Amino acid sequence: MSSSVIDRDSIETPGELAVLDVVQRRVLWLATSIVHHANRVRETPSGVKVGGHQASSASMVSIMSSLFFHHLRGPDRVSVKPHAAPVMQAISYLLGTLEERWLTELRAFGGLQSYPSRTKDPYPVDFSTGSVGIGATATLWSSLAHRYVAGHFDVPQGGRQVALVGDAELDEGAIWEALVDPMVPRLGEAMWIVDLNRQSLDRVVPDIAAGRIGKMFEAAGWQTITLKYGRFLRELFERDGGGDLRRRIDGMANEEFQRLLRSPVAELRERFPGEGRGRRSVARLVAQLDDAEVLRAVRDLGGHDLGDLLDAYRQADASADRPSVLFAYTIKAWGLPTQGHPANHSALLSTEQWKRLAGELGADAQRPWAKFAAASAEARLCAAAAERLRRDPTQRREPPPVPPEVGRSHAGRASTQQAFGRFFSDVAHAAPAVADHVVTVSPDVASSTNLGGWINRVGVWNPGERIDWFADDTDTLVRWRESQHGQHVELGIAEGNLVGLLSELGTTWSRDGQPLLPIGTIYDPFVNRALEPWSFGIYAGAQAILVGTPSGVTLAPEGGAHQSITTPSVGLEQPGCVAWEPAFGQDLEWTLLHALSRLGRDDGVSAYFRLSTRPLDQALAAVPEEPVARELRRRHVLAGGYVLRAAPAPSPAVTLVGIGVTMPEALRAAQELAADGVEADVVCLTSADLVFRALQARQGLDEGSDEILDVLLPAERSAPIVTVHDGHPHTLAFLSGVNGSPIACLGVRDFGQVGDVADLYRHFGIDADTIVGATIDLLV
């Protein structure tokens, strides 16, 4: 890994760089002032610290100023490290995409967000960040998503996908999971810039890790570029004693370097030469420098050299066949009184420090939001950058209309996972335009989640053509044809990568104007592993369907390691998403078609499906044949549930509520109770999520309709409730609030076991006998 990219003079003239330097100093002032105003000027009645990150913003000022005011073009997209949000806000203000009134509203209700947000900020944001690691990797999945949508539909050509990453962010596992995926080394449009300020939240990062990390990027197929020394230091290295000076700095611990930043010049002259071999020659060299040059030498890092940064961007652009990472050495709190201090992460300048800073940066503390004079070179640079970065409004295409049914007769014994596999063939026949927009994603579990038939039909998507060496093998069930025309994307086993790509595929409707219908499959026990990036993708505006299958202790032979318990609660509690757990094939068809119809639109939502491998007798669903009654059943299914068995008038002694694969046990328990003279209504929920929302609406705590409650649990048939679920029992506990009914909740509260389904259901108390016993106990 080279220590510098500079082997020639910058293309920019000194005059151009000088203008850019003035602009970056104004960016530093504005970013610092945005945080200052939020904490020192605006009143906070609660007394809670507003916060902000002046130091983390300052280290990014040179990088972001050189990018936005000189290098980037309209189609390029940038993911900004979370704590540099004020820098992005300052730049947006100078570019004219953020009004002045917002600069006083950082972290105010309805104001500028703490971290860049695509859906909540009042200025254009390319990527939501805030969950470290996820914003950076989103650029990789965005690259793949754009390549996919551009290869299948007519959309505007994309540009660079740039991630601005904090060095401490590289500790996140999401980074390294993404880097090792086989598709990533082909993404020449990806460029990451690491803000190597050698500090994290609470400490100076120990040891010198940049070389080791750089080699890891290189091993993953990336071009690595390092900007360590500025031009003044490189000139000093050419003088007598310069070699020893360079060895001294290269071998210096991060903590020692940070301490030098805090030292006055007299102390610097003593500390800079260090100890041991080379001290004398370094001391002689330092003695030749005046005080200003000594201070400059310590602070002359490549990540603050505008010319070096621009050269590095061009070098990255020249390597179009692989992604590039730039390690830019910077100073946390660059240009601020707190620079170099190990506790500067959340430190705020005092009002007096802020006023002095105005003088140092050529700003006016009395007019903190002043822009450059209209005729100035700086104003012309900002205007030129704004024009260069201008994007035409995205021309939105409507998603294809999704039919309410596909015409399959669901009969015999089948699982919801099997019905899911057949669903795609049915859609391709009944609604080919819908099928054309479907893209499926899987982390190496496509065949085991029943996507084999779909893959054989549409092929596997890959940025380049690949030979299927098993095409003539008659024992091969899945034809792994890889090309740029396929509609299934298979990543490595990392679930975080799956939902990262799924999220970016689910944003093409707003980014590129072309809606896709993305569906990702994952083993349900691993939903929690993927939860953070999945949730963050929804927060960023993604609309996609996540299918967790197989699920629950029903996956009996696999044991506790592959049996999910808490995922129903996760689905119910996830904002921007509707959670479904259908029991029968017809329920799955209706709900999945409905979920597809909610994607790729302004009012769209994501969906989570929890499916099973347990075959159920489809006749138990008792789907009405008469058209009006059938349509009524479909509407109830889409509202959250339906009555599967109604006790004889006037009212039931108990209401048994099941969901998913436990419906046969609920029906069997109802039969056994009826034989003993205890009549039961049996309710089949398809979405506990929607039923809970209906209850919230009835109580005036949410918007929406509560009509489904009168279908499932009408007041005139109010009775004690027994719920059964192959998941945590508290998921359905809210049902007692519908009519104030006594309730007993059966479910799974412990780690699973290996065994047969019947054995496990008895063990965990979700079998018919336990349902009967719970009913008797409740009625006594």
N, C-alpha and C positions, 0 to 999 in steps of 0.2 A: 504494500500500500504506500503510495507516494506521500511525502510529507507536505507537498504543495503542488498546486496545478500551474503555478506561474512559471512559465519559461519564456515569456515575451511580454512586452508592454501591453497595457490594456488598449483596446480599440478606442475607448472613450478619451476625449481630450481632457486635460486638467480642468478646463473651464466647465465642461459638462459635469465632471465629477464634483466640482465645487458647488454647482447648483444643486445637485442631488444631495450633497452633504447638508446644505441649508434646509432642504426639504426634510431629511431624516431627523434633523434637530427639532424641527417643528413637530414632527410626528412624536418624538420623545416627549416634548413639552405637553402636547395634547393628551397623550396616553396617561402621563403622570397626573395631569390636571383632572382628567375624567375620574380617576380613582380618588384624588384629593377632594374634589367637590363632594363626592358621594359620602366621604367620611368626615371631612372637616367643615363643610359648609352646609350641606343639606341636613335638616333636622331629622332625627330618628327617635320618635317618641318612645319606642319600645326599649331603647337603651342597648339594643343588641348591635354589636359591631357589624358594620356593613361589609367590610373587607374589600378585597381587590389585590392585585399583584403588580405593584409598581416595579419591583426588581425583576420578576420574570418577564414582564413586558419589555423592560429596557434592553435585556440581552437579545431580544428579537428585532429591535428597531432597524438595524442595518440590513439584516437579511430580508425583512419584509419590505422595507423602503426600496431596496434595489430590485426586488422582484416586481412589485406592483407599479412603480414609477418608471421602470425601464424595460424589464424583460418579458413579462407576461403578456398574453394576447387574449382576446375575448373568449375563445373556446376553452382556455385553460381553467382548471378547477383546483382550488387550494383548500386543504384541511389545515386549520390553524390550531396550534397547541392551545389547550384550554386557557391557560393562565396568561396568554398573550391576547385575549379578547380586546382589551382596551387599545392595543396597537391597531388591530383590524378596524375598530370603530373610528380611531383617529384618521386612518388612511381613507376609509369610506367617506368621512366628512370632507377631506381635502379633494376627493374625487367627485364630490357632489352627489353621492348616493345615500347620504345620511344628513338629515336636517340638524341645524345647530341646537334646536330645542331638546334633542335627545341626549346631548352630551352631559347634561346635568341629571340624567335619569338612570345612571348605571345602578343596577340592582334595586331599582324602585319598582313598585307594583305596576306592571304593564310597560316597563321601560326596557332599557338595554339589559340583555341577559348576562349573567355572570360569565357564561362560556358561550361561544358561538352556537346559534341555534337556527336551523333552516326554517323552523315553523313558528318561532316566537319572536325573533329579532326584527326590527323595522328596517333593516338594510339587507342587501343580498348576501346570503351565506351559502357556501357550496356544500359544506359538511358540518353537521352538528358534532361538537366535541365536548369533552367534559369527563368522560369515562376513559382514563388514559389507556393508550394502546389501541382502542377501538377506532378512534378518529383517524389514526395513521393508517391502519390496515384497510379502512373503508376505501382509501384511494385505489388499492389493488383490486378490490371487488368491484369498484366503480369502473375501473378499466375493463375488466372482463364483461361487466354488464353492458357497457357501451359497445364493446366489440360484438357482443351477441345481438343486441337490438339493431345495430347498424348492419349486421350481416343478414338479418331476416326482414328488415323493414327499411323504408326510406326515411332517414333522419339526418339532421345536420352533422357534419363531421366534427368529432371531438378533438380535444387538444391534450395538453399535458395534464397529468394527475399528480399534483404536488402535495406532499405532506410535510408540515413543519412540526418537528418532533423534539420534545425535551429529552435531554440525555438520560435523565432518570426514568423516562417513559420506556426506555429500552429494557428495563427490568421486567416488563409485563410479558407474561407467557403468550398473549395474543400475538405479539410481534413475531415471535419465533415460530409459532404454529403456522402463521401465514407465509413466512419466508420459505419454509421448506416444502410448500405445496408445489408439485411439478409444473403447474401452469405459470407460476409467478415469474420465473426467470425470463419468460418471453415478453414481458410487459415493458417494452422500451419506452412507453409513454409515462411510466411512473418515475418520479424523482422525489426522493426524501431528503430533507435538509435537517440535520441533527444540530440542535442548539446545544453545543458542548460547553456549557458554563460550569460544569463540574460541581454543581450544588443540587441537592434535592430539597425537600421541604424543611427538614430539620438539621441537615448536616452538609459538610463538604463530602462529596463522594470519595471514599478512600481508594487509593491505588490509581494507577494510570491504566484505564481499561480500553481506551479508544483503539489501540492497535489490535487487541484481541477481538474486540467486537467487529472491527473492520474486516478482519480475516474471516469471521463468521459470515458476514455479508458476501465476501468474495467467494467463499465456499458454496454459498447459495446461488451463485451466478450473477451477482450484482457488480457493476462498476463502482469502485470506491474512490472518492476524491476527498482529500484532506486539506482544509484551510487552517493552518495552525499559526503561521507567522505573517505579520503584516510587512509592508514594503520597507519600513524603517528598520525593523529587526533584521530583515534579510540583507539590507545594506551593511548593518553592523557585523553580520556574520562574515562578510568579505574583508573586513579589516583585520589587522594584526590582533590575534587573540580571539577572533570571532568564532573559530572552531571550538575553543574551550567554552565560550559563552553559550554556544548552541548545545554542547553536551551538558552544560550545567542546567540549562532550562529543560532539556529533554528528560533529564534524570530527576527533576524536582518533583517532590510529592505534591499532589493537588492542594493539600492543606497548607504547605509552605507557600505555594504560589498565591493562594488567597490571602495569606498573612502579609505578603509583600504589597498587595493592593491596598492594605490598610496602613502602610508604613509611611511616615514623612520622609522627605528626600534624604536627610542626613542619615537616618536609619537604613534607608535603602542602599546607600553607598556602602554601608557596612555589611548588610545581609546579602546583597545581590551576588557578590563573588563566591559565597559559600565557603566550604572547607575542602582541604585535600588538593589533589592534583588539578592544576589549571587555575587555582585561586588567584595567583599573582597576575597571570596574563589577563584574566577577567577584570581584576581590580584596576590594572593599567588602562584597559579599554574604557571602563566606567569612568575613570578619572578624567578622560578626555571629553566627557559629555557635560553640558551645562545642566542645571537642575531640571529645566523643562524637558530636556532630552532623556534624562534618567527616568522621570515619571512616564514619559511617552514610551520608552523601551519596554517597561513592564506591562503596559496596557496595549501594546501594538499587536493585536491578535487578528488572524485572518478573517474571522467572522465579523469584524468591524471594518474591514478594508473593502470599500465599495467596488473598486476596480477588480480586486481579486474575486469577489463574489460574482460579478458579472461575467468574468472569464470562466469561472467554474460552471455557471449555468450553460454557457455556450459549449463547454466541453461535454457536459451531460447530454445536451441536445445532439451532439455529434455522434453519440453512441445510441443509435435508435433501435438496436437489436436486443437490448437488455436494460433492465432498470438501473438507475444510478442512485447512490447515496452520497451526500456531501456531509462530511464531518466538519462543522464550522466552529472553531474555538472562539468562545465569547466570554464576556464578563457579566455575571449576574449583577443587576443594578448598574449597568454601564452608564457612565455619565452622571450618576446620582451620588449623593453623600453616603449612601449605604453600600456602595459597591465593595464586594469582597467580604462583607461581614457574613459569618456562617448563619446568622439568625435573621437575614434580610428578607426571607421569602414573603412574609406577610407584613414586614415593617412598612410604616407609613412616614413620609416626610412630614416634619412639622411645618406649620405655616411659614415660619421664618425661613426654613430650608427651601420651601417651595418658591418663595419670593426671590431668594438669591438665585435659584435655578433659572428663573425667568431672565435675569440679567445675563447669565452664562450662555443661554441658548438664544438670545436675541428676541425674546418674547416680552409680553407686557402683562404683568399680573393683574392690572386693572382691566384689561381686555383679553382674558385668557383664551377666548375662542376666535380671536382675529385670524382671518386668512391672509394670504399674501396680497400685496397690492396688485391690482388687475394687470398692469403693464409690466410687472416684474418677470424675470426669467423663471422664477420659481412657479409663479402662477401659470405661465405658459407650459411648463413641464407637467404640472398637475392636469391642465386641460388636455394636453396631448395624450397623457396616460389614460384619462377618462375616455377619450375617443377610441383609443386603441383597445381598451377593455370593454367597450360597449358591446352588448349582446342584443341581437334581435329578440323580440318577445317569442317565447316558445309557442309554437303552433300546436295546440292540443288536439289529438285525435280521440274520438270516443271509443271506448272498448266495445267489442262486438256484443250484441244482445245475447244473453244466455237464456236458453229455454227452461221452463219450469220442470220438465221431465225429459228423459231420453228414451222412454218406451220399453225398458227391460222389465220382464216379469221375474220378480225375486221369489224363487221357490226352492224347496229342498233344504238342505243344511249348508250353511255358509257363514263365514265370519265377516265382520266389517272390513278386515284387512283384505280378504279375498274380493269383496264387493268393490273396494277401493281400486284394486288392480284392474278389474273389469270395467270400471267407470270410464277410463280413458278411451278404450275401444268404442264404448257406447257414444261418447261425446264426439269422437271423430266421425261416426256415422250420422249422428243426429244433428250436430252443429259443427261442421268442419271449420268455420271461421273462428269459432271459440277454440277448437283444438290447435289451430295455427298459432294462437297467442299463448298457449300453455307452454311453460318451460318448467321442467322438474329438476330438482337438485337433490343430491344425496351424498353423504359422507361414507362412501364405500359400502352402503347397505341397500343398494337399489333392488337387487334380486330378492333379498330377504324381507323387503317391505312391499313385495308384489308389484314392482314396476317393470318386471321383465317383458311382459307383452307390449307395453308402451314403448320400451326401448327398442324392441325388435321392429316396431312400426316406424318410429321417427329417427332412430339412430342417436348416437352420442355426439354432443357438440364439443369441438376442440378447435382452438385457433388455427391449427394446421391439420392437413390430411395425415392420417396414420393408417398403416396396413393392419387389417384384422387377420392375423396368422392362423386363427382357428375358424375361419369362415367355412372351410370345407369339412370341419369335424362334426359328424352327425350326432355326437353325444353332447354338443354344446347347445344349451337351451336358450341362452341369451346371446344374440348376435351383436358383438361389440364393434359396430361400424362407427368410426370416429371421423368427423368432418366438420366443416364450418356450417353445415346445413342441419345438423342434429338439433334435437330439442330437449335432450337430457344432459345435464352437466354432472359429472362425477368427480368429486374432490377426494382428497385423502380422508383419513378417519377422523380428523379434528372437527368436532361439532361446531366450535366457534367459527371456523372458516365457512361451514355450511350456512349458518344463519347470517354471517356477514355478506356473503354473496347473495343469499335470498333477499336480504334487505335492499341491496343495491339494485337487483333485478326488480324489486318492488317499488323503486323510485323513478324508473324510466318514464313513467307517465308524466311526472312533473319536470324531470331533467331534460329529457329528449322529446317530450310530447307524444311518445308512443307507449301506450299501456301494454304491459305484459300481464300474464296470469301465472305468477310464480307459485309453485308448490314444492315444499321441501319435506323430505321424509327423514325421520330420525327415530332411533329406538327411544320409546317414551321414558325409560329410566334415565336417559341422558339429557332430557329437556332442561333439567336444572343446570347442567354443565354449560349449556348454550344460552341460559336465560338472560344474562347481562347484555351480550351483543344483540340478542333478539329484541329485548325490551328497548334498547337504545336505538335500534333501527326503526322501531315503530315511533319512538319519540321524534326521530328525524324525518318522519313522513312516509316511511315504507308501508306498502300494502301488499301482503303476501299471505300464503296459507302454510302453516307448519303442521305436519301430521306426525304425531307421536304414536308409534306402533311397533311392536305389541306393548301392552300395558298391564300393570297390576300384578297381583299374585296369581292371576289366571295363567300367566306365563310360568306355569308351575315347575316344569322340570329344570328351568334355568336357575332357580334358587334366588336368594335375597339380593344378589348382585345385579340381577336383571328384572327386578320387580319394583315398579314405581308406586308410591303411596301418596306423595304430596302434590303431584302434578295437577290433579283436578283443582286444588286450591290456587295453584299458580295461575292456571288458565282463567279462573273466575276473577282473580284480582289484577290481571294485567290490563292497564289502560289501552285504549285504541284497538282492542281485539275482542272477538266473540269466541267463547270456548264452547265446543260441541263434544258430546259423547253419545253418538247414536247407538242403538242396540241392534237394529235390523238393517238389511241392505237397502230397503226402500227409504228408510229414514236417512241413511247416508247419502243416497242419491239426491234427495231433495235438499238436504242441508249443504252438501258440497256444491251443488249448482247455485244455490243461493249465495254461498260464500264467494264463489267466483264472480257473481254479478255485482258484488260490493267492492271489487278491486278496480284501481286505475281511474278514480274519480275524486273530485274535491271532497265529497262527503263519504269517501270510502273508508273501510276498516279492514284490518287483518283478521285472521281466524286461526284457531288452534283446534285440531281434531285429535281426540284420544280414542284410538282403535284397538282392536283385540284380534288374536288368532283363534279364539274359541268359536267353533261352528255352532250356530243356533238354528233351530227349526224356524224357518221363515214364516210358517203358518201361524206361529204364535203372535205375529204382528197384527193379524186380522185386519189387513188393509181393506177398506170398503171397495167394492167394485162399482157401485153406483156413482156416476160422475160427480154429483153435487156433494155427496158424503165423502168421496175421495178427496175432492178439493178442500173440503173443510178439514179433513185429517192433515193434509199437506200444510195448511195454514197454521194449524195447531203445532205441528212438528217444528215449523220455522219460528213459532213464538216461544218455544221452550219445552213443550211436552203435550201429552194427550192422555185421556183416560182409556186404558186398555181393557179394564173389566169394571163394570158398574154393578154394585150390589143391588139386590132388589129393593124397591121402595119400602119405607120412606127414606131411610138413610143408613149408611154403613155403621157397623160397630167400630171399625178401624179403617184407616186408609194406609195401604202399603205403597210406598214410593220407591221405585227402583230407577237405576240409570245404567245404561250400557249392558255389559254381559251378565249382570245379576238379575235381569228380568225373568229368566226361567225360574229362578229360585223364588222370586216374589209371586209369580203366578202359581207355582206349586204350593207355596204356603197358603195362598188364598183358597185353593181347593181343599187343603187339609183343614183349614179353619171352618170352611163352609160345611164340611162333613160333620163338624162338632157344633154346628148351629151358630157360628160366628161369621157374619157376612162382612166382606171387605171390598172396598174399592181398590183397584190397582192402577196406579199412575205411572206412566213411563216418561221420564224426563229425557229430553234430547239436549237441553242446555240448562244446567243449573244457573249458569251465568245470567241468561235472559230472565229466568224466573226471579232471581234475586233482584234484578233491575226493576222488574214489574212491582215487586214488593216495595222497593225504594220509591217508585213513582206513586204508589198508593199512599205512602206516608208523607208525600210532599217533599221528599229528599232528593228526587231525581226527576228528569223529564221523561216522557214516554207514556205508554199505555199500560194499564194494569189488568186488561181484559182477560189475559190468560189465567190469572188467579181464579177468576170465576168459573173457568173451564175445569181447572185441575182440582181446586179445593174450594168449591162454592160454600158460602156461609151456611146455607140450609142443609148441607150434608157434612157439616163440621164434625170431626171425630178425632180421637187420638191417632197419632201418626207414628208409623215405624218406617224408617228409611234404611235402605241397604245399598251399599256401594263398594266396588272393588277399589277403594281409595280411602283416605282418611275420613272418619265418620263426621267430623265437624263440617264437611263441605255442604251437607244438606241440613244442618241444624237450624238454619234460618227459617225453615218452613213452618216452625211452630209459631212464628210471628204473623202468619197470614190470618189465622182465626184465633190465636191464643190457645192452640191445642197442646195437650201433653204430647211429648215426643220421645222416642227411643231411637238412637242413631247407631246403626250397625255399620262396621267398616273395618279397615285394617290400620292398626296403630303400631305395629312392630315390624322388624325386618322379616323378610320372607323366608320360606323354607323350600327345599326341593320336595317333589312328590307329585301325586296326581291332583287334578283340579278338585275332585270331591274331597280328598284328604285335606287340602289346604283350606277349602271353604269351611269345613267343619272346624279345623284348627283355629281359624280367625273369626268364626262366628258370623259368616255371611251365607250360610246354607239355609235351606227351607226350614229345618227343625229349629234352628236358632231364631229365625224370624217368627215362627209360631210361638216359641217360648217367650220371646220379647213381647209379643202381642198379649199373651195371657197375663204376663206380669204387669203390663201397662193398664189392662182392664180391671185387674183385681182391686 
